[in-house]
Amino acid sequence: IRSYMTGGGSGFSVPYFGRKSKGVSCELLSVVTTLTNVDASALAKVKVGDVLSVRINATGDGLSAYDGKELVGDIVIPEKDDFIRCIKLQTIYVADVLSINKGVCKVKVRAL
């Protein structure tokens, strides 16, 4: 397992076995990060412990977190391309809401 840390307190682990996308195990790929471009009205309906769905964004080059059909925010991480490839390989990802503090939403993105 290789561990990485990024700015803003986010970090992720990349195990190298299982169903692979360029050597990355899709089922075990995960990251803890904060959502960006948060929709305040959507976030107001979310609580710690909720599970958001993770989807490829409308432009196809990033990831977004949804509460049902409502966009909560974007997921900006260094290995987004690995997540996008894995989603295209039919891996489903969710974002567990770890904390919400003054409009900052920390999530753990993981395979379902």
C-alpha positions as CSV (number, residue, x, y, z in Angstrom):
1,I,0.0,0.0,0.0
2,R,1.3,3.4,-0.9
3,S,0.0,6.3,1.2
4,Y,-0.1,9.9,0.1
5,M,-1.0,13.1,1.8
6,T,-2.2,16.3,0.1
7,G,-2.8,19.8,1.3
8,G,-5.9,20.6,3.3
9,G,-5.7,17.5,5.4
10,S,-6.7,15.0,2.8
11,G,-4.9,11.8,2.3
12,F,-5.5,8.5,0.4
13,S,-4.1,5.0,0.2
14,V,-3.6,3.2,-3.1
15,P,-3.4,-0.6,-2.7
16,Y,-2.0,-2.4,-5.7
17,F,-4.1,-5.6,-6.1
18,G,-7.7,-6.6,-7.0
19,R,-9.5,-5.3,-10.1
20,K,-7.0,-2.9,-11.5
21,S,-7.0,0.4,-13.4
22,K,-3.4,1.1,-14.4
23,G,-2.2,-0.9,-11.3
24,V,-4.7,0.6,-8.8
25,S,-7.2,-1.6,-7.0
26,C,-10.5,0.0,-7.7
27,E,-12.3,-1.7,-4.8
28,L,-9.7,-0.5,-2.3
29,L,-9.0,3.0,-3.6
30,S,-10.1,5.5,-1.0
31,V,-9.5,9.1,0.0
32,V,-10.4,11.4,2.9
33,T,-10.9,15.0,1.7
34,T,-13.1,18.0,2.0
35,L,-15.7,18.9,-0.6
36,T,-15.2,22.0,-2.7
37,N,-17.7,24.3,-4.5
38,V,-20.2,23.3,-1.8
39,D,-23.9,24.1,-2.4
40,A,-24.9,25.6,1.0
41,S,-28.6,24.7,0.6
42,A,-27.8,21.1,-0.3
43,L,-25.2,20.8,2.5
44,A,-27.8,22.0,5.1
45,K,-29.8,18.8,4.5
46,V,-26.7,16.6,5.0
47,K,-25.7,15.2,8.4
48,V,-22.6,13.4,9.7
49,G,-23.0,9.7,9.0
50,D,-24.8,10.3,5.7
51,V,-23.6,8.4,2.6
52,L,-23.4,10.5,-0.6
53,S,-23.1,9.1,-4.0
54,V,-20.0,9.9,-6.1
55,R,-20.3,10.5,-9.8
56,I,-18.3,11.8,-12.7
57,N,-19.2,15.4,-13.1
58,A,-21.1,16.9,-16.1
59,T,-17.9,17.8,-18.0
60,G,-16.4,14.3,-17.5
61,D,-13.2,15.5,-16.0
62,G,-13.9,15.5,-12.3
63,L,-15.9,14.0,-9.4
64,S,-18.9,15.3,-7.6
65,A,-20.8,14.2,-4.5
66,Y,-24.6,14.0,-4.5
67,D,-27.4,13.6,-1.9
68,G,-29.9,11.8,-4.0
69,K,-30.2,13.9,-7.1
70,E,-28.9,17.1,-5.4
71,L,-25.3,18.2,-6.0
72,V,-23.6,18.8,-2.6
73,G,-20.1,19.6,-3.8
74,D,-17.0,18.6,-5.9
75,I,-14.3,16.1,-4.9
76,V,-10.9,17.5,-5.9
77,I,-8.2,15.0,-5.3
78,P,-4.8,14.2,-7.0
79,E,-5.8,10.7,-8.2
80,K,-9.2,11.7,-9.7
81,D,-8.2,10.0,-12.9
82,D,-7.9,6.7,-11.2
83,F,-11.4,7.1,-9.6
84,I,-12.8,8.1,-13.0
85,R,-11.3,5.1,-14.7
86,C,-12.6,2.8,-12.0
87,I,-16.1,4.3,-12.2
88,K,-16.0,3.6,-15.9
89,L,-15.1,0.0,-15.0
90,Q,-18.3,-0.2,-13.0
91,T,-16.9,0.4,-9.5
92,I,-19.4,2.4,-7.4
93,Y,-18.1,4.9,-5.0
94,V,-19.7,6.7,-2.1
95,A,-18.7,9.5,0.2
96,D,-19.2,8.9,3.9
97,V,-19.8,12.3,5.7
98,L,-17.2,12.4,8.5
99,S,-17.7,16.0,9.7
100,I,-19.4,19.3,8.8
101,N,-18.1,22.5,10.4
102,K,-19.0,26.0,9.2
103,G,-19.8,24.9,5.7
104,V,-16.7,22.6,5.4
105,C,-17.7,19.0,4.7
106,K,-15.1,16.3,5.3
107,V,-15.8,13.0,3.5
108,K,-14.2,9.6,3.0
109,V,-14.6,8.4,-0.6
110,R,-14.7,4.6,-0.8
111,A,-16.0,1.8,-3.0
112,L,-19.4,0.5,-2.2
